[in-house]
Amino acid sequence: MKKFTYILVVLFLFSLGMLASENSYAKGKSMHEEKECVDLLNSKRKHKGIHPLRWDASSRLQAAAEKRAKELEIKFSHTRPNGRDCNSVLKEYSIR
């Protein structure tokens, strides 16, 4: 279950990275928006009796998600620009 949660969070953060423009990252707005999204998600989870997700902007998971989001700007595919599988970014950051 823990592995599934990691994958779900990574996908969520990837989607945030894809939606945020380069300018918002440069201005630091993205971090605030990401936190807001996690807070909204957690309010829905609380309503359904599910434990909240923890969000840490300095985590390895966040760093992996940001790297993958930047890669998706170059090549929108399950294959990374370096030719490896999309999940290989998790191994690079010792998540899997």
N, CA, C and O atoms as a DFTB+ gen file, in Angstrom:
384 C
 N C O
     1  1       0.827      -1.197       0.000
     2  2       0.000       0.000       0.000
     3  2       0.868       1.256       0.000
     4  3       0.535       2.245      -0.652
     5  1       1.989       1.214       0.736
     6  2       2.870       2.367       0.811
     7  2       3.454       2.695      -0.573
     8  3       3.568       3.864      -0.941
     9  1       3.817       1.665      -1.327
    10  2       4.367       1.850      -2.663
    11  2       3.324       2.492      -3.582
    12  3       3.641       3.384      -4.368
    13  1       2.078       2.026      -3.470
    14  2       0.989       2.579      -4.268
    15  2       0.791       4.056      -3.941
    16  3       0.582       4.867      -4.844
    17  1       0.855       4.412      -2.664
    18  2       0.694       5.801      -2.253
    19  2       1.805       6.656      -2.832
    20  3       1.544       7.761      -3.306
    21  1       3.053       6.166      -2.804
    22  2       4.164       6.899      -3.401
    23  2       3.919       7.159      -4.884
    24  3       4.112       8.274      -5.369
    25  1       3.496       6.132      -5.589
    26  2       3.253       6.271      -7.031
    27  2       2.130       7.264      -7.279
    28  3       2.220       8.088      -8.189
    29  1       1.075       7.195      -6.479
    30  2      -0.040       8.118      -6.627
    31  2       0.403       9.558      -6.391
    32  3       0.021      10.459      -7.138
    33  1       1.201       9.772      -5.363
    34  2       1.691      11.117      -5.055
    35  2       2.609      11.606      -6.167
    36  3       2.530      12.770      -6.560
    37  1       3.471      10.749      -6.676
    38  2       4.365      11.140      -7.769
    39  2       3.552      11.565      -8.978
    40  3       3.836      12.596      -9.587
    41  1       2.551      10.785      -9.330
    42  2       1.708      11.142     -10.468
    43  2       1.007      12.469     -10.231
    44  3       0.895      13.284     -11.147
    45  1       0.541      12.690      -9.028
    46  2      -0.119      13.943      -8.674
    47  2       0.849      15.116      -8.839
    48  3       0.502      16.142      -9.424
    49  1       2.063      14.950      -8.320
    50  2       3.046      16.027      -8.422
    51  2       3.499      16.242      -9.859
    52  3       3.761      17.375     -10.262
    53  1       3.594      15.166     -10.637
    54  2       3.919      15.317     -12.057
    55  2       2.871      16.175     -12.734
    56  3       3.200      17.072     -13.510
    57  1       1.605      15.901     -12.438
    58  2       0.547      16.664     -13.087
    59  2       0.615      18.129     -12.676
    60  3       0.329      19.006     -13.491
    61  1       0.983      18.410     -11.442
    62  2       1.148      19.795     -11.014
    63  2       2.285      20.459     -11.774
    64  3       2.170      21.609     -12.199
    65  1       3.363      19.743     -11.942
    66  2       4.501      20.287     -12.677
    67  2       4.145      20.577     -14.116
    68  3       4.612      21.564     -14.685
    69  1       3.324      19.731     -14.714
    70  2       2.923      19.942     -16.098
    71  2       2.000      21.143     -16.220
    72  3       2.035      21.839     -17.235
    73  1       1.179      21.402     -15.217
    74  2       0.233      22.502     -15.282
    75  2       0.872      23.846     -14.954
    76  3       0.406      24.889     -15.413
    77  1       1.923      23.821     -14.173
    78  2       2.581      25.075     -13.784
    79  2       3.489      25.561     -14.899
    80  3       4.221      24.777     -15.502
    81  1       3.441      26.828     -15.163
    82  2       4.312      27.375     -16.201
    83  2       5.708      27.599     -15.640
    84  3       5.909      27.620     -14.426
    85  1       6.668      27.766     -16.544
    86  2       8.041      28.025     -16.094
    87  2       8.091      29.275     -15.239
    88  3       8.819      29.323     -14.248
    89  1       7.326      30.283     -15.610
    90  2       7.331      31.538     -14.857
    91  2       6.860      31.344     -13.431
    92  3       7.408      31.957     -12.515
    93  1       5.866      30.512     -13.222
    94  2       5.387      30.324     -11.857
    95  2       6.441      29.618     -11.007
    96  3       6.569      29.911      -9.819
    97  1       7.200      28.689     -11.601
    98  2       8.291      28.060     -10.865
    99  2       9.343      29.094     -10.515
   100  3       9.834      29.138      -9.386
   101  1       9.690      29.931     -11.494
   102  2      10.721      30.940     -11.280
   103  2      10.318      31.911     -10.179
   104  3      11.168      32.382      -9.423
   105  1       9.049      32.207     -10.086
   106  2       8.573      33.165      -9.092
   107  2       8.245      32.507      -7.759
   108  3       7.914      33.197      -6.795
   109  1       8.334      31.189      -7.695
   110  2       8.066      30.496      -6.447
   111  2       6.585      30.303      -6.147
   112  3       6.228      29.869      -5.052
   113  1       5.731      30.618      -7.097
   114  2       4.296      30.470      -6.876
   115  2       3.885      29.003      -6.844
   116  3       2.925      28.633      -6.168
   117  1       4.607      28.185      -7.566
   118  2       4.229      26.786      -7.703
   119  2       4.198      26.071      -6.357
   120  3       3.281      25.292      -6.097
   121  1       5.171      26.318      -5.507
   122  2       5.224      25.646      -4.207
   123  2       3.953      25.920      -3.410
   124  3       3.376      25.017      -2.803
   125  1       3.531      27.169      -3.424
   126  2       2.313      27.541      -2.701
   127  2       1.105      26.836      -3.313
   128  3       0.248      26.326      -2.591
   129  1       1.038      26.810      -4.634
   130  2      -0.083      26.162      -5.326
   131  2      -0.098      24.659      -5.060
   132  3      -1.163      24.069      -4.877
   133  1       1.080      24.042      -5.038
   134  2       1.155      22.610      -4.751
   135  2       0.656      22.319      -3.347
   136  3      -0.094      21.366      -3.136
   137  1       1.066      23.127      -2.397
   138  2       0.633      22.951      -1.008
   139  2      -0.884      23.112      -0.909
   140  3      -1.555      22.368      -0.193
   141  1      -1.407      24.086      -1.633
   142  2      -2.851      24.314      -1.640
   143  2      -3.600      23.095      -2.180
   144  3      -4.624      22.693      -1.628
   145  1      -3.086      22.513      -3.256
   146  2      -3.713      21.324      -3.850
   147  2      -3.700      20.150      -2.875
   148  3      -4.694      19.436      -2.740
   149  1      -2.578      19.955      -2.203
   150  2      -2.487      18.860      -1.226
   151  2      -3.460      19.114      -0.076
   152  3      -4.098      18.182       0.414
   153  1      -3.576      20.366       0.356
   154  2      -4.525      20.696       1.427
   155  2      -5.966      20.400       0.999
   156  3      -6.749      19.866       1.784
   157  1      -6.313      20.743      -0.237
   158  2      -7.657      20.456      -0.752
   159  2      -7.900      18.951      -0.829
   160  3      -8.962      18.457      -0.452
   161  1      -6.896      18.239      -1.321
   162  2      -6.999      16.789      -1.403
   163  2      -7.178      16.183      -0.015
   164  3      -7.988      15.275       0.174
   165  1      -6.424      16.686       0.947
   166  2      -6.524      16.171       2.315
   167  2      -7.882      16.465       2.948
   168  3      -8.370      15.675       3.757
   169  1      -8.493      17.582       2.591
   170  2      -9.821      17.862       3.140
   171  2     -10.826      16.831       2.615
   172  3     -11.717      16.409       3.352
   173  1     -10.690      16.426       1.360
   174  2     -11.556      15.376       0.798
   175  2     -11.256      14.030       1.453
   176  3     -12.171      13.260       1.746
   177  1      -9.975      13.750       1.682
   178  2      -9.590      12.491       2.316
   179  2     -10.145      12.430       3.745
   180  3     -10.639      11.389       4.178
   181  1     -10.064      13.540       4.465
   182  2     -10.581      13.592       5.837
   183  2     -12.081      13.333       5.842
   184  3     -12.586      12.604       6.697
   185  1     -12.785      13.920       4.901
   186  2     -14.233      13.738       4.794
   187  2     -14.584      12.263       4.573
   188  3     -15.632      11.799       5.022
   189  1     -13.705      11.527       3.879
   190  2     -13.950      10.108       3.615
   191  2     -13.321       9.202       4.670
   192  3     -13.398       7.978       4.568
   193  1     -12.695       9.810       5.688
   194  2     -12.102       9.024       6.760
   195  2     -10.749       8.419       6.410
   196  3     -10.331       7.432       7.014
   197  1     -10.064       9.010       5.434
   198  2      -8.758       8.517       4.989
   199  2      -7.673       9.414       5.591
   200  3      -7.839      10.630       5.677
   201  1      -6.575       8.807       6.001
   202  2      -5.470       9.575       6.567
   203  2      -4.946      10.599       5.561
   204  3      -4.930      10.331       4.360
   205  1      -4.520      11.767       6.041
   206  2      -4.021      12.806       5.134
   207  2      -2.654      12.454       4.552
   208  3      -1.896      11.679       5.135
   209  1      -2.358      13.030       3.406
   210  2      -1.033      12.904       2.797
   211  2      -0.130      13.971       3.393
   212  3      -0.587      15.064       3.725
   213  1       1.136      13.657       3.526
   214  2       2.101      14.647       3.996
   215  2       2.816      15.229       2.790
   216  3       3.175      14.496       1.868
   217  1       3.026      16.529       2.785
   218  2       3.704      17.201       1.695
   219  2       4.944      17.881       2.248
   220  3       4.873      18.651       3.206
   221  1       6.078      17.586       1.634
   222  2       7.353      18.157       2.056
   223  2       8.092      18.621       0.812
   224  3       8.568      17.804       0.024
   225  1       8.186      19.929       0.638
   226  2       8.803      20.499      -0.559
   227  2      10.272      20.112      -0.697
   228  3      10.824      20.181      -1.795
   229  1      10.906      19.710       0.385
   230  2      12.330      19.365       0.315
   231  2      12.559      17.859       0.221
   232  3      13.698      17.403       0.320
   233  1      11.507      17.090       0.033
   234  2      11.644      15.639       0.021
   235  2      12.251      15.123      -1.279
   236  3      12.267      15.810      -2.300
   237  1      12.747      13.897      -1.207
   238  2      13.285      13.241      -2.415
   239  2      12.175      13.037      -3.434
   240  3      12.394      13.161      -4.639
   241  1      10.982      12.722      -2.941
   242  2       9.853      12.507      -3.831
   243  2       9.526      13.782      -4.613
   244  3       9.262      13.733      -5.814
   245  1       9.547      14.909      -3.925
   246  2       9.293      16.194      -4.582
   247  2      10.361      16.477      -5.625
   248  3      10.052      16.925      -6.729
   249  1      11.621      16.217      -5.280
   250  2      12.720      16.447      -6.217
   251  2      12.581      15.559      -7.454
   252  3      12.817      16.004      -8.577
   253  1      12.200      14.309      -7.238
   254  2      12.006      13.382      -8.360
   255  2      10.850      13.851      -9.240
   256  3      10.935      13.799     -10.467
   257  1       9.782      14.304      -8.614
   258  2       8.621      14.774      -9.370
   259  2       8.965      16.011     -10.191
   260  3       8.535      16.136     -11.337
   261  1       9.734      16.919      -9.615
   262  2      10.134      18.119     -10.349
   263  2      11.031      17.766     -11.535
   264  3      10.893      18.335     -12.618
   265  1      11.946      16.825     -11.322
   266  2      12.823      16.411     -12.412
   267  2      12.012      15.802     -13.546
   268  3      12.225      16.117     -14.717
   269  1      11.075      14.922     -13.182
   270  2      10.254      14.259     -14.197
   271  2       9.355      15.259     -14.915
   272  3       9.144      15.134     -16.122
   273  1       8.824      16.243     -14.203
   274  2       7.983      17.271     -14.828
   275  2       8.776      18.051     -15.878
   276  3       8.264      18.354     -16.955
   277  1      10.032      18.373     -15.552
   278  2      10.886      19.086     -16.521
   279  2      11.165      18.205     -17.733
   280  3      11.212      18.692     -18.863
   281  1      11.350      16.918     -17.498
   282  2      11.580      15.991     -18.609
   283  2      10.355      15.899     -19.514
   284  3      10.482      15.783     -20.733
   285  1       9.169      15.953     -18.911
   286  2       7.944      15.867     -19.693
   287  2       7.758      17.075     -20.610
   288  3       7.082      16.984     -21.634
   289  1       8.364      18.209     -20.237
   290  2       8.334      19.372     -21.114
   291  2       9.158      19.106     -22.377
   292  3       8.852      19.631     -23.448
   293  1      10.195      18.296     -22.241
   294  2      11.063      17.956     -23.377
   295  2      10.433      16.854     -24.213
   296  3      10.368      16.949     -25.438
   297  1       9.968      15.803     -23.538
   298  2       9.411      14.648     -24.232
   299  2       8.259      14.100     -23.409
   300  3       8.472      13.527     -22.340
   301  1       7.031      14.274     -23.903
   302  2       5.844      13.802     -23.198
   303  2       5.634      12.332     -23.529
   304  3       4.993      11.985     -24.521
   305  1       6.188      11.480     -22.676
   306  2       6.167      10.044     -22.942
   307  2       6.455       9.289     -21.651
   308  3       6.946       9.859     -20.677
   309  1       6.139       7.984     -21.661
   310  2       6.519       7.131     -20.538
   311  2       8.009       6.826     -20.582
   312  3       8.578       6.338     -19.606
   313  1       8.634       7.112     -21.706
   314  2      10.083       6.947     -21.842
   315  2      10.730       8.301     -21.598
   316  3      10.356       9.301     -22.211
   317  1      11.695       8.321     -20.704
   318  2      12.388       9.569     -20.375
   319  2      13.292      10.002     -21.530
   320  3      13.631       9.181     -22.382
   321  1      13.682      11.260     -21.573
   322  2      14.571      11.726     -22.640
   323  2      15.871      10.926     -22.740
   324  3      16.475      10.857     -23.811
   325  1      16.307      10.319     -21.624
   326  2      17.529       9.514     -21.645
   327  2      17.270       8.080     -22.118
   328  3      18.188       7.260     -22.148
   329  1      16.002       7.774     -22.493
   330  2      15.656       6.458     -23.006
   331  2      15.194       5.457     -21.957
   332  3      14.758       4.357     -22.297
   333  1      15.283       5.824     -20.705
   334  2      14.888       4.913     -19.630
   335  2      13.393       5.031     -19.332
   336  3      12.739       5.985     -19.753
   337  1      12.861       4.046     -18.599
   338  2      11.459       4.020     -18.201
   339  2      11.164       5.186     -17.254
   340  3      12.039       5.619     -16.504
   341  1       9.941       5.685     -17.293
   342  2       9.559       6.837     -16.475
   343  2       9.750       6.608     -14.973
   344  3      10.037       7.550     -14.235
   345  1       9.591       5.370     -14.520
   346  2       9.747       5.078     -13.090
   347  2      11.195       5.046     -12.634
   348  3      11.462       4.994     -11.433
   349  1      12.130       5.074     -13.569
   350  2      13.546       5.033     -13.182
   351  2      13.967       6.258     -12.397
   352  3      14.971       6.215     -11.685
   353  1      13.222       7.353     -12.508
   354  2      13.542       8.541     -11.737
   355  2      13.394       8.267     -10.235
   356  3      14.115       8.846      -9.423
   357  1      12.468       7.390      -9.874
   358  2      12.281       7.051      -8.456
   359  2      13.513       6.325      -7.907
   360  3      13.926       6.558      -6.771
   361  1      14.082       5.461      -8.712
   362  2      15.288       4.740      -8.285
   363  2      16.474       5.707      -8.129
   364  3      17.288       5.554      -7.219
   365  1      16.562       6.696      -9.018
   366  2      17.645       7.684      -8.937
   367  2      17.623       8.444      -7.612
   368  3      18.671       8.850      -7.110
   369  1      16.446       8.633      -7.054
   370  2      16.309       9.369      -5.808
   371  2      16.107       8.426      -4.615
   372  3      15.666       8.853      -3.548
   373  1      16.428       7.158      -4.804
   374  2      16.333       6.141      -3.746
   375  2      14.944       6.041      -3.134
   376  3      14.803       5.847      -1.927
   377  1      13.930       6.174      -3.963
   378  2      12.558       6.048      -3.487
   379  2      12.090       4.611      -3.630
   380  3      11.293       4.134      -2.823
   381  1      12.575       3.923      -4.644
   382  2      12.222       2.521      -4.886
   383  2      13.456       1.682      -4.889
   384  3      13.376       0.468      -5.076
